[in-house]
Amino acid sequence: MKPLSVEDPEIAAAIHAELERQRNTIILIASENYASRAVMEAQGCVMTNKYAEGYPGKRYYRGTGCVDIAENLARERCKKLFGAEHVNVQPHSGTQANMAAYFAVLKHGDTIMGMNLAHGGHLSHGSPVNFSGRMYKIVPYSVRKDTETLDYSEMADIARKNKPQLIVVGASSYPRTIDFKVVREIADEVGAKVMADIAHIAGLCAVGAHPSPVPYSDIVTTTTHKTLRGPRGALIMCKEELAPAIDRSVFPGTQGGPFMHAIAAKAVAFKEALTPEFKEYQFQVVRNAAALAKRLLENNFDLVSGGTDNHLMMVKMINEGITGKVADETLERAGITLNKNMIPFDPATPFVTSGIRIGTPCVTTRGMKEKQMVEIADMITTVLRDIKNEETVSAVRSQARALCDQFPLYTDLTC
Ligand SMILES: *Cc1c(COP(=O)(O)O)cnc(C)c1O
């Protein structure tokens, strides 16, 4: 039983380099976060060795007493956190959670209404390159061209015309509050079910920093590793009457043995999420996003919808005369990691794009506040407005490093 550094020095070195990267750069990728040491300890534990097909108390394997404790705790804590009637904590990822949810309530060829990918939706909401776009008839809804916010009256018209079986609501790059209650009313009018995918905003919804979809949705799916700050993974919540269908759809429908180490880590994350500190953290994430957006607007950048209500904002590069691709590449060299992203009605391709997406979950976990958001906005501005100047890039890189040093991360970890 040798330590990793002895058993496999190449992988140990890659992990160490990744730790240094996470410590020493400003990460603004809206879908990322830093899980706690306790979450990572649970995720790296001996439960990875255990097969436990089935559910607590009804397993197809022996020796499942200890992992049952973990799964029961994960379920109970998650139900408490979101006020859900039923939860399945086994999905390996957000996309798999969505697949299991669709299989539970739809037949091959049924109609799903989902948000246009280029306007903020997710691949698994009906993209033609994803299973969802291949197995179901997809009718997309969009944001309004003038306000760049969701157009609920257009959504209602599309629903009346197409009579979808399922309306999927939730997004990966939408900076505004989503009105789940209105979506429920639209769905009720046409006899559709509602699935809210809160992968991005789950942490905000858990504490009331964004309205919760739980009371208005038949099914709610989410990842556990974004604002929720848990291990990589996902979960599905639903009303009691859908519980048997959802559970069957996850196992044996779309997955085999659950990742019990990941489920143990989810339980730890839910415990953390039930604390007052977590609630304060989520509200700070939102305040930080507002502060960053305000400064970018003062610096004359164009933001999709003119600002943000949540943890992220979309910055248009069109008037800057640069692409999202050039912006995110150059910023990475300047020690600021974020990603290019399509903006509504984007004339560029998804690989090039005309926007960048900026999120505050990571920097807020490090302890940064509004003052640092202003500094970061100014660093971004300096790089983007002098995009060809490598001296500017390296000056900002030192500035970014110095800011990271003021907010140390994972100080007790070596790997
Ligand atoms: C991130 C995300 C997912 C998918 O999560 P994976 O774990 O990467 O499969 C699903 N839906 C939305 C809205 C997301 O933002």
The ligand as a MOL file (V3000), in Angstrom:
LIG
                    3D

  0  0  0     0  0            999 V3000
M  V30 BEGIN CTAB
M  V30 COUNTS 15 15 0 0 0
M  V30 BEGIN ATOM
M  V30 1 C -23.9120 21.6720 -15.7720 0
M  V30 2 C -25.3140 21.4300 -16.2040 0
M  V30 3 C -25.7950 20.1170 -16.4030 0
M  V30 4 C -24.9360 18.9100 -16.5920 0
M  V30 5 O -24.1050 18.4880 -15.6910 0
M  V30 6 P -22.9880 17.3840 -15.9910 0
M  V30 7 O -22.7230 16.8800 -14.6150 0
M  V30 8 O -21.8450 18.1160 -16.6120 0
M  V30 9 O -23.5560 16.3370 -16.8870 0
M  V30 10 C -27.1490 19.9490 -16.6720 0
M  V30 11 N -27.9720 21.0110 -16.7410 0
M  V30 12 C -27.5320 22.2670 -16.5920 0
M  V30 13 C -28.5170 23.3790 -16.6900 0
M  V30 14 C -26.1970 22.5190 -16.3390 0
M  V30 15 O -25.7640 23.7790 -16.2270 0
M  V30 END ATOM
M  V30 BEGIN BOND
M  V30 1 1 1 2
M  V30 2 1 2 3
M  V30 3 2 2 14
M  V30 4 1 3 4
M  V30 5 2 3 10
M  V30 6 1 4 5
M  V30 7 1 5 6
M  V30 8 2 6 7
M  V30 9 1 6 8
M  V30 10 1 6 9
M  V30 11 1 10 11
M  V30 12 2 11 12
M  V30 13 1 12 13
M  V30 14 1 12 14
M  V30 15 1 14 15
M  V30 END BOND
M  V30 END CTAB
M  END
